[in-house]
Amino acid sequence: MMSTISFAQKGSVTKADSYLTKGELVSAKAEIDVAITIEKNAGKSKTWFTRGKIYQAIATSEDESNKSIDKEALAKAVEAYNKTLSMEKENSSYYLIATTNLDQMWGNFLNAGGTAYGEENYDLALNQFEKALEVKSEDSTTLFYAGVAAQQGGKVEKTLAYYYKMIELDIANEDIYSSVIFYERQSENSEKALEVTRAAQEKFPTDSRFGQEEISLLLSMDKLDEAEAQLLKAIEEDPNNINLHLNLGVLYDNLGSAQASEDKQTEADASFEKAKESYLNAIKIDPDNYIANFNAGVIYVNMAKGYYDEVRDMDLKSYDKYGPAKIKKADAILKQGLPYMEKAISIKPDDIDGLKALQQMYTQLKMMDKAEAILDKVDALEAAQ
């Protein structure tokens, strides 16, 4: 007599699901891994749905020994659920449960990341947010949280990766662009910073900081002529755009400061004069614009500073001969700027930077009562912070 010994063939989706129910994840994984290789199983959404459940259980288990069953469990769970969604109709039970399970995994990782972030454990927070991204790779909230956690943890490359992804998906706000520009400048990648700055200007045309950033970059890259030409052309096309006048003023202002530091006072005076003209043009467009008035006040300070510096560096003989006249000239320039700085403070009465600038102008002009009143206000504001 011949006896036939039959062995049970592995690869049963039903058995895999049964092992999962009993918490035997190793056996469940082994069973479903074989089942998915069998053609008749691979074509069924139930197989992929069951695979998703098993790998979800492995990926989200609180038992570290279970997590070690497969280091790629999360990715495999997401893949399996997405496969289920592609095979099922939207109102089917498998479709609805797979969607719910994906949302649940994403939400749990996001919440865990938020908890870790609140405890200032930025590495753990980033780890959890990255797991959430494995579930929803283009979710704007998760990308933002991952970028911020990476930024707080000092991981510049990852910060840039997530912020650039947000820019690519057109979900980045002004602050995201600013952070990217900052890090690119820090890494001395000026060309990339300039590219991002111009993209930000196009996306946020009313935000003047990006125009100012472009000017700063072009100056640092010795592309002054390009910056000036672009702004003059833009003003010609849109003469009532206050931001263009402000940006041109900043360009000349920065140039004048650079020239003054190189003892090129004549060139500096010419640049400051152009800056003043640009700021006054901005004020004509909007008399109540804080930046325009503040910058106009500061430009007079810069114009007067050259003369004050000359006097400071004089020997006694030169001072007796030229000093009083130069101080008188500097004071006259400073007085011209005073109404603009006072106007700026009337617009933003609690702006500490503006108040300090105004206090210094009063002090230089020996208007001590006003200077002391401003100083008292600054002290009160700083104490309240």
C-alpha positions, 0 to 999 in steps of 0.5 A, a space after each residue: 500500500 502506498 500512502 500519500 502525505 499531503 502538506 498544507 500549502 502556505 499562502 492562505 489569506 484566510 489563515 493570515 487574517 486568523 493569525 492576525 486576529 490571534 496576535 501572531 504577527 510573525 505567522 500572519 506576515 509569513 502567510 500573507 507574504 506567500 499569498 501575495 505571490 499567488 496569482 489568483 490572490 494577487 488579483 483580489 482586493 481582499 488579499 491586499 486589504 489583509 496585507 495592509 492590516 497585518 503590516 499596519 499591526 506590525 508598524 504600529 505595535 507598541 511591542 518593539 519585538 513586533 516592530 522589528 519583524 519588518 523595518 519597512 512595515 509602514 511603507 508596506 501597509 500604505 502600499 497595500 491599502 493604496 492598492 486596495 483603493 485602486 481595486 475597489 469602488 469608493 463606497 465598498 467596505 474595503 475602500 472605506 475601511 482602508 481609507 479609515 485605517 490610513 487616516 488613523 495611522 496618519 493621525 496617530 503619528 501626527 499626534 505623537 509628533 505633536 506631543 514630542 514637539 511640545 516636550 521639545 524632543 525634536 528628533 522624536 517629533 521629526 521621526 513621527 512626522 516622517 512616518 506620517 508623511 509615509 502615509 500622506 506624502 503631500 499633506 501640507 500640515 505634515 510637511 510643515 510640521 516636519 520642516 519646523 521640527 527639523 528646523 528646531 532640531 538644527 537639521 538644515 538639509 531636512 528642513 530645506 527638503 520639506 520646505 522645498 517640497 511645499 514650494 513645489 506643491 505650491 502650499 508654502 506661505 511667505 515665512 516658508 520662502 523666507 526660511 529657505 532664502 535664509 538657509 540658502 544665504 547661510 550656505 552661501 548659495 546666493 544664486 539659489 537664494 536669488 531664484 527662490 526670492 524671485 519666485 516669492 516675489 511673483 507669488 507674493 507681489 504685495 510683500 515688500 520684504 522679498 524685493 528688499 531681499 533681492 536687492 540685498 542679494 544682488 548687492 552681495 553678488 555685485 549685481 548692482 546695475 542689474 538690481 537698479 535697472 530692474 527696479 527703474 524699469 518696473 517703476 516706469 511700468 507701474 509708477 504708483 507701486 509703493 514697494 518698488 520705490 521703497 526697494 529702490 530706496 533701500 538699494 541706494 541706501 545700502 549702496 551709500 552705507 557701503 560707500 561711506 564705510 569705504 571713505 567714499 563720502 562724495 559717492 555716498 552722499 549721491 547715493 543717499 540723495 537718490 535713496 531720499 528721493 525714492 523714499 519721498 516718492 513713496 510717501 507721495 503715494 502713501 503719506 501714512 506708510 510707516 516704512 516710507 516715513 521711517 526710512 526717510 528719517 533714517 536716510 537723513 540720519 545717514 546723510 548727516 552721519 558723514 559730517 558728524 564722523 568727519 568732526 569726530 575724527 578731526 584733531 583740535 586744530 582742524 576742529 577749531 577751523 572746520 568743526 562748528 560749520 560741519 556740525 551745523 550742516 549735519 544738524 540742519 540735515 538731521 532736522 529735515 529728517 525729524 518730521 518723517 521719523 515723528 510721522 513714523 512714530 505717530 503711525 506706530 507709537 509703540 515701535 521700539 526701533 522707531 522710538 530709539 531712532 527718534 530718541 537718538 535724533 532728539 539727543 543729537 539735536 540737543 532736544 533733551 526734554 523730548 529725548 528723555 520722554 522717548 527714553 522713558 517710553 522705551 523703558 516702559 515698553 521693554 519692561 512690559 515685554 
